[in-house]
Amino acid sequence: MKLSKGRIIFQCINYTILFLLMAAALYPVLYVFAASLSSFEFLAQGKVGIIPMGLTIDAYKRILSYPMIGRAYLNTIFYTVAGTAVSLLLSSLAAYPLSRRPFPGQKFMSAVVVVAMLFSAGMIPTFLIVTKLNMYNTVWSILLPTSVSSFNVILLKNFFQQIPYELEESASLDGCSQLKILFKIILPLSLPGIVTVGLFYAVAQ
């Protein structure tokens, strides 16, 4: 298919802009990598760009010799995986009832979720809650206080609302409990939403 002159010009401009954006995003990464392989003498003089100068791996030797580096990375992996799993579970349990047919207090609970998205308790109230619940110096002090995001709950709620209520009604007639409906019907059908929200939580962790 032959492209028109206007289309060719548009694509050239489009590709140029995308290339510039890619270069702007890639340059800091290349600079940090080059700096990590450069000697301090060249860094102090500001001579390092995206190409290492005075090639050395002393920075990597120093990092790998630090005794807690292994534990730090294990903590990173644990809190990312466990935190995302806990957040998805709690957010799904919050979004599911808000997405189905009205129940007493549903509007109030929805308003609470929206208000919580606009305002946060802050560091000191969060610390007081953690200490009062005996979570201080435990993994739960990191996993639970920030486990639910109101924005993500609203996203899941909107995904759940797209699923026909008749499926839930049929499952109820077959004897399914609400939890079974959530985990066997709602969540599998909302997989794109679960993956999206899970990515948000993983990045936050």
Buried (B, 14 or more C-beta within 10 A) or exposed (E): EEEEEEEEEEEEEEEEEEEEEEEEEEEEEEBEEBBBBBBEEBBEEEEBEBEBBEEBEEBEEEEEEEEEEEEEEEEEEBBBEBBBBBBBEBBBBBBBBBBBEEEEEBEEBBEEBEEBBEEEEEEEEBBEBBEEEEBEEEEBBBBBBBBBBBEBBBBBBEBBEEBEEEEBEEBEEEEBEBEEBBBEBBBEBBEEBBEBBBEBBBEEB
